[in-house]
């Protein structure tokens, strides 16, 4: 867990050695609780990549995102608190961490961007004191710095138990869901302002064939004006999006992909319970 843009998803990908979950400098990239599974001959670690913690929720969607965080904490054996090493905001988590019954490991991430090392040392000591843990590690998920040490610490503190999942799996999510997230990742990169936050992606058909996978996906926006932006003049924007999304998906599934994208309007879906159920944010 951690604040938006602390680097939680980047750290998870680094630990898994796989670009499983989407990453982007924009805040609130992660919307769902996504499980990543790290398998070794001696252990299996199951991670829940949670949305960044928000103090105030402006939309019903954000309320469901914060529920995902709470649910993850309820059944966790360990909590990995990821902080931005430049501006860790440690005191903000003192009360929440104090209510946890499981061990807490703190990661001061993005230390490659920290200029004053003395300040970093002070932050480490402050985290140990306020959060009452000896497990405070400095890391750079982007550069892979300290990632093996984080895994070693997690394994050392984890309870012994038979594997929960097939040891061949990297996630319990369907390929269809992961593909929809990868398309949304490219939307985050390509578009600005309100578009990335107003968009949801749904894969309507996924046809696996011998030499190529055929994928048909729909991009939902909240207003007609947003649909026009996503399409672009003469379809230029959605064509660019399709090319980058296809490359991202092909890199993940290691196979050629045919990708078809369409755009539809679902008015104010982020505040609509029915639409949030349709997109899987609320239980049906």
C-alpha positions as CSV (number, residue, x, y, z in Angstrom):
1,X,0.0,0.0,0.0
2,X,1.0,3.6,-0.3
3,X,0.0,7.0,-1.7
4,X,-0.7,7.5,-5.4
5,X,2.5,7.6,-7.5
6,X,4.8,6.1,-4.8
7,X,5.9,3.4,-7.3
8,X,3.9,0.4,-6.0
9,X,3.1,-1.1,-9.4
10,X,6.7,-0.5,-10.6
11,X,8.0,-2.3,-7.5
12,X,5.7,-5.2,-8.0
13,X,6.8,-5.6,-11.7
14,X,10.4,-5.4,-10.6
15,X,9.9,-8.2,-8.0
16,X,8.0,-10.4,-10.5
17,X,10.4,-9.7,-13.3
18,X,7.4,-9.2,-15.5
19,X,5.5,-6.1,-16.7
20,X,2.3,-7.5,-15.2
21,X,0.6,-4.4,-13.8
22,X,0.3,-1.1,-15.6
23,X,2.5,1.9,-14.6
24,X,2.4,5.6,-15.4
25,X,3.6,8.8,-13.7
26,X,0.0,9.9,-13.5
27,X,-1.6,9.3,-10.1
28,X,-4.4,6.7,-9.6
29,X,-3.1,4.4,-12.4
30,X,-4.1,1.3,-10.4
31,X,-7.9,1.0,-9.9
32,X,-8.4,-2.7,-9.0
33,X,-6.7,-5.0,-6.5
34,X,-4.5,-7.0,-8.8
35,X,-2.7,-10.1,-7.5
36,X,0.8,-10.9,-8.7
37,X,2.4,-14.2,-7.9
38,X,6.1,-14.7,-7.4
39,X,7.2,-18.4,-7.6
40,X,10.5,-19.9,-6.5
41,X,11.5,-23.5,-5.8
42,X,11.5,-22.5,-2.1
43,X,8.5,-20.1,-1.8
44,X,5.5,-18.5,-3.3
45,X,4.7,-14.9,-2.5
46,X,1.2,-13.5,-3.5
47,X,1.1,-9.7,-3.8
48,X,-2.0,-7.5,-3.9
49,X,-1.2,-4.4,-5.9
50,X,-3.6,-1.9,-4.5
51,X,-4.8,1.6,-5.6
52,X,-3.0,4.6,-4.1
53,X,-4.6,5.8,-0.9
54,X,-6.8,8.9,-1.2
55,X,-7.9,11.1,1.7
56,X,-11.1,12.2,-0.1
57,X,-13.0,10.4,-2.8
58,X,-14.6,12.6,-5.5
59,X,-16.3,9.7,-7.3
60,X,-18.1,6.5,-6.4
61,X,-15.3,4.8,-8.4
62,X,-12.7,6.2,-6.0
63,X,-14.7,4.8,-3.0
64,X,-14.6,1.3,-4.5
65,X,-10.8,1.7,-5.0
66,X,-10.3,2.5,-1.3
67,X,-12.5,-0.5,-0.4
68,X,-10.0,-2.6,-2.4
69,X,-7.2,-1.3,-0.2
70,X,-9.2,-2.2,3.0
71,X,-10.0,-5.7,1.8
72,X,-6.3,-6.3,1.0
73,X,-5.2,-5.3,4.4
74,X,-7.9,-7.5,6.1
75,X,-6.4,-10.7,4.8
76,X,-2.7,-9.8,4.5
77,X,0.0,-11.8,6.2
78,X,2.4,-8.8,5.7
79,X,2.0,-5.2,4.6
80,X,4.6,-3.6,2.3
81,X,4.3,0.1,2.7
82,X,5.8,1.9,-0.3
83,X,6.8,5.5,0.3
84,X,8.3,8.1,-2.0
85,X,11.9,8.5,-0.6
86,X,11.9,12.2,-1.6
87,X,8.7,13.1,0.2
88,X,7.7,10.1,2.3
89,X,4.9,11.6,4.4
90,X,5.5,9.0,7.1
91,X,3.2,10.5,9.8
92,X,0.2,10.1,7.5
93,X,0.4,6.3,8.0
94,X,1.1,6.2,11.7
95,X,-2.5,5.6,12.8
96,X,-3.3,3.2,10.0
97,X,-0.1,1.1,10.5
98,X,-0.8,1.1,14.3
99,X,-4.1,-0.7,13.7
100,X,-2.5,-3.5,11.7
101,X,-1.9,-6.9,13.4
102,X,0.7,-8.2,10.9
103,X,4.3,-7.2,10.3
104,X,5.0,-4.0,8.3
105,X,7.9,-3.6,5.9
106,X,8.6,0.0,4.7
107,X,10.2,0.7,1.4
108,X,11.6,4.2,0.7
109,X,11.3,4.1,-3.0
110,X,12.7,6.4,-5.7
111,X,16.0,6.9,-3.8
112,X,17.7,7.4,-7.2
113,X,16.0,10.8,-7.2
114,X,17.0,11.8,-3.6
115,X,19.6,14.5,-3.6
116,X,20.2,14.9,0.2
117,X,21.3,11.6,1.6
118,X,21.2,12.9,5.2
119,X,17.5,13.7,4.8
120,X,17.0,10.1,3.6
121,X,18.7,8.8,6.7
122,X,16.5,10.9,8.9
123,X,13.4,9.6,7.1
124,X,14.5,6.0,7.7
125,X,14.9,6.7,11.4
126,X,11.5,8.5,11.6
127,X,9.8,5.6,9.8
128,X,11.3,3.1,12.3
129,X,10.1,5.2,15.2
130,X,6.6,6.3,14.1
131,X,5.7,3.0,12.3
132,X,7.3,0.8,15.0
133,X,9.2,-1.5,12.6
134,X,12.8,-2.4,12.1
135,X,12.2,-3.3,8.5
136,X,12.8,-0.1,6.6
137,X,14.6,-0.5,3.2
138,X,15.7,2.1,0.7
139,X,15.1,1.1,-2.9
140,X,14.7,2.2,-6.5
141,X,12.1,0.0,-8.2
142,X,12.8,1.7,-11.5
143,X,16.5,0.6,-11.4
144,X,16.0,-2.6,-9.5
145,X,18.1,-1.4,-6.5
146,X,17.4,-3.4,-3.3
147,X,14.6,-5.5,-5.0
148,X,16.3,-8.9,-4.0
149,X,16.7,-7.6,-0.4
150,X,13.0,-6.7,-0.3
151,X,12.0,-10.2,-1.5
152,X,14.4,-11.8,1.0
153,X,12.8,-9.8,3.9
154,X,9.3,-10.7,2.8
155,X,10.2,-14.4,2.6
156,X,11.8,-14.3,6.0
157,X,8.7,-12.8,7.6
158,X,6.1,-14.8,5.8
159,X,4.2,-17.7,7.5
160,X,4.8,-21.2,6.1
161,X,1.9,-22.6,4.0
162,X,1.4,-24.7,0.9
163,X,1.2,-22.7,-2.3
164,X,-2.2,-21.0,-2.7
165,X,-1.9,-20.9,-6.5
166,X,-0.5,-23.0,-9.4
167,X,3.2,-22.4,-9.4
168,X,3.1,-21.7,-13.1
169,X,0.9,-18.6,-12.7
170,X,2.1,-15.0,-12.5
171,X,-1.4,-13.7,-11.6
172,X,-4.9,-15.0,-10.9
173,X,-6.4,-12.4,-13.3
174,X,-7.6,-13.4,-16.7
175,X,-5.5,-12.5,-19.8
176,X,-8.6,-10.6,-21.0
177,X,-8.5,-8.4,-17.9
178,X,-4.8,-7.8,-18.2
179,X,-5.1,-6.9,-21.8
180,X,-7.8,-4.3,-21.0
181,X,-5.4,-2.8,-18.4
182,X,-2.6,-2.6,-20.9
183,X,-4.8,-0.7,-23.3
184,X,-5.7,1.7,-20.5
185,X,-2.0,2.1,-19.7
186,X,-1.5,3.4,-23.3
187,X,-4.4,5.8,-22.9
188,X,-2.7,7.2,-19.7
189,X,0.5,7.7,-21.7
190,X,-1.1,9.2,-24.9
191,X,-3.9,11.5,-23.5
192,X,-3.9,14.4,-21.0
193,X,-6.3,16.2,-18.7
194,X,-9.5,14.4,-17.9
195,X,-9.4,11.6,-20.6
196,X,-7.2,9.1,-18.7
197,X,-9.4,9.3,-15.6
198,X,-12.7,9.2,-17.5
199,X,-11.9,6.1,-19.5
200,X,-12.6,2.4,-18.9
201,X,-11.7,-0.4,-21.2
202,X,-13.5,-3.7,-21.7
203,X,-12.4,-6.6,-23.9
204,X,-15.6,-7.9,-25.6
205,X,-14.0,-10.8,-27.6
206,X,-10.7,-12.6,-27.3
207,X,-10.1,-15.3,-29.9
208,X,-7.0,-17.4,-29.5
209,X,-5.7,-18.8,-32.8
210,X,-2.6,-20.8,-33.7
211,X,-0.4,-17.9,-35.0
212,X,-2.4,-14.8,-33.8
213,X,-4.8,-13.7,-31.1
214,X,-7.7,-11.6,-32.2
215,X,-8.8,-9.0,-29.6
216,X,-11.8,-6.7,-29.8
217,X,-12.0,-4.1,-27.1
218,X,-14.3,-1.1,-26.3
219,X,-13.1,2.1,-24.8
220,X,-15.8,3.8,-22.7
221,X,-15.8,7.5,-22.0
222,X,-18.2,9.8,-20.1
223,X,-19.0,12.4,-22.8
224,X,-19.3,12.8,-26.5
225,X,-16.5,15.4,-26.5
226,X,-14.2,12.9,-24.9
227,X,-15.1,10.3,-27.6
228,X,-14.0,12.8,-30.3
229,X,-10.6,13.3,-28.5
230,X,-10.0,9.6,-28.3
231,X,-10.8,9.1,-31.9
232,X,-8.8,12.1,-33.1
233,X,-9.0,13.9,-36.4
234,X,-9.7,11.3,-39.1
235,X,-9.2,8.5,-36.5
236,X,-5.5,9.5,-36.1
237,X,-5.5,9.3,-32.2
238,X,-7.2,5.9,-32.0
239,X,-4.9,4.5,-34.7
240,X,-1.9,5.6,-32.7
241,X,-3.4,4.1,-29.6
242,X,-4.1,0.8,-31.4
243,X,-0.5,0.5,-32.5
244,X,1.1,1.2,-29.1
245,X,-1.5,-1.1,-27.4
246,X,-0.8,-3.9,-29.8
247,X,2.9,-3.8,-29.2
248,X,2.4,-3.7,-25.4
249,X,0.1,-6.8,-25.6
250,X,2.4,-8.7,-28.0
251,X,5.3,-8.1,-25.6
252,X,3.4,-9.6,-22.8
253,X,1.7,-12.7,-24.4
254,X,4.7,-13.3,-26.7
255,X,2.5,-13.7,-29.7
256,X,1.2,-11.7,-32.7
257,X,-2.0,-9.8,-32.0
258,X,-4.8,-8.3,-34.1
259,X,-6.4,-5.5,-32.1
260,X,-9.7,-3.8,-32.9
261,X,-10.7,-0.7,-30.8
262,X,-14.1,1.0,-30.7
263,X,-15.2,4.0,-28.5
264,X,-18.6,4.3,-26.8
265,X,-20.1,6.8,-24.3
266,X,-21.4,5.8,-20.9
267,X,-22.5,9.0,-19.3
268,X,-21.0,9.7,-15.8
269,X,-20.1,6.0,-15.3
270,X,-17.7,6.7,-12.5
271,X,-20.6,7.7,-10.2
272,X,-23.1,5.1,-11.4
273,X,-23.5,1.9,-9.3
274,X,-24.9,0.0,-12.2
275,X,-22.0,0.9,-14.5
276,X,-19.4,0.2,-11.7
277,X,-20.9,-3.3,-11.3
278,X,-20.7,-3.8,-15.1
279,X,-17.0,-2.9,-15.0
280,X,-16.3,-5.1,-12.0
281,X,-15.7,-2.4,-9.4
282,X,-18.8,-3.4,-7.3
283,X,-20.1,-6.9,-6.6
284,X,-23.2,-7.9,-8.5
